[in-house]
Amino acid sequence: MNPVITHLFSNKLKSTLRLYATNYNADQSLNTSGKSIYDDKLNHQFLRAENQTDYYLNDKVCFNAGVGMVQEGVKSNRYELNSTRRTNNIAYVFAQTEIKPIEKLTIIAGFRYDNNQLFAAAFSPKIAAMLKANDHLKFNASIGRGFKAPDFRQLYLNFTNTAAGGYSVFGALEAQKQIEFLQSIGQISSIESDYYRLKELHPEYATGINLGLQYNPNAAVQFDFSLFRNDVENLIDTRLVAYHKSGAQIFSYLNLKNAYTQGIETQLNVKITPQIAVAAGYQYLLTADKDQIKEIKAGKIYTIDASGFARLMRLDEYIGLPNRSKHMANFKFTYENENYFTNLRVLFRSKWAVSDKDGNGLYNTNDAFANAFAQINFAAGKQFSKQFRAQVGCDNIGNYVDIANLPNLAGRTFYTTLTYQFNQKKK
């Protein structure tokens, strides 16, 4: 349900009331040889009411302001007991102004204030600017502070996926209790160093800076380039904390007091012909825990040499945060005419750290890594009429599988989709 009511007080002032409500129920199970090995029941309720008022002073200045409230509740057997409903309420206000001091320059400044029932309130300001140098080149820059509270999954999740290798994910408030229980019945083979860092989660606060440009030499080509830096307090991070006796992994969530992510993103889109288009993107990412860098520089961190003896770790051996690849790339080829369509997608990810092998509490070149890989997906189809469309495809054509490090990545998967639209809008 998503009703919207808009009232125009004048040609300069309008107010909009938006209501949004969903009630999602899911019941999923997997049975093998008559035995149930996977069961998931979920009820998610989400309600939001928001009013936004817009005032247009003139063609160069406008103001927006609003207030809203969110009520959310989840009940699932993934969150301890299916009879227990987890709830949270959030009230917020926001305001923004857009100014065009000159024709080619646009400046946007604003803020948002969130009062979260489960966590402390937060103030999030932001300012951004866009300069249109000419018809082909635009520059943009922004700086802002963001707020992110832990969600129900990160707090309460209690889930073991027996259908994908038996890995488990426990929320921060459940992890130690569940792992201690599994230890008591002899189901834990080893504990990772990050297990001892588990405690109550706090919201994360991030200050982000972005500098970018967009270049359109002609109507068929668009190139985007951006530099970014995010400094995060209490970063909520996913970590490997233990292993089941079967070898399956156990994950949970913890806060990093001071961390950063920074890098480069590029995207190129080319329309070769009216029917053929290609797109390619690349990201270069650097991450770090600032406190760990200080400890390395202070000579407090040791690693293991090739002979198995402890030695001081060098800064150039430091990897940064786990589960993040330094290089990621994508490529897409699309062909589409009036009746036929096809696309080929290639996704590449370089290696990433997965386990603290030398036990020094951080991730470096002597630790365990997941292998780099490329995933190729292909799809093709035909539009038989305005109402009927058929598609076939294959995801992960190369059948790349890494159960330990990518349990959610299925092997080679074929699929067929038939779509029929009953109500065709008349043009």
Secondary structure, 3 states (H helix, E strand, C coil): CCCEEEEECCCCEEEEEEEEEEEEEEEEEEEECCEEEEEEEEEEEEEEEEEEEEEEEECCEEEEEEEEEEEEEEEECCCCCCCCEEEEEEEEEEEEEEEEEECCEEEEEEEEEEEECCCCCEEEEEEEEEEECCCCEEEEEEEEEEEECCCHHHHHCEEEEHHHCCEEEECCCCHHHHHHHHHHCCCEEEECHHHHHCCCCCCEEEEEEEEEEEEEEECCEEEEEEEEEEEEEEEEEEEEEEEECCCCEEEEEEEEEEEEEEEEEEEEEEECCCCEEEEEEEEEEEEEEHHHHHHHHCCCCEEECCCCCEEECCHHHECCCCCCCCEEEEEEEEEECCCEEEEEEEEEECCEEEECCCCCCCCECCCEEECCEEEEEEEEEEECCCCEEEEEEEECCCCCCCCCCCCCCCCCEEEEEEEECCCCCCC
